[in-house]
Amino acid sequence: MPISPYIRELRTYVGARRLLLPSVSAHVFDAAGRLLLVRQRDGGVWSTPGGLIEPDERPADAAVREAWEELGLLVRPERVLGVYGGPECVVRYPNGDEVQYVIVAFGCEVAGGALSPDGEETVSARYCSEEAAAALPLAPWLRSLLPIVFAGPSGAGFTPATWEPSGRQP
């Protein structure tokens, strides 16, 4: 997958060190409640369409762009399903670069186009039930959040907080 010019420039300053990056995922469900998943060329894992939010780009526009680039689908973001981050969103690329994504997940409707993986970033795509998705080699972030993703608008929309203050008296 081609590297963003923005990330290429940052890498000249920080090398392969971890970058915390804003990203999006487009969650498209069919009429049967199955989630559209893509198999990524890098690593062969399954995930939702998505990627980096570029400088000056609105998150919803990034979701539309990523679905179009990866799948040839024009999607319309309808709502924010959740915001995800943490150690399960760390990715180490084959060249040694490391990133940690903070993902804004959009519930999207298909507005046009034809489902056709680009062959560059994604090599296949299919709609999956929660059970079928769980049986696939999923991206770590999606595996850990699969029940939340399938809970949709009725779910929490984020991983519950676990942080607590220490050493400070109220």
Order of alpha helices (4+ residues) and beta strands (2+ residues): alpha-beta-beta-beta-beta-alpha-beta-beta-beta-beta-alpha-alpha
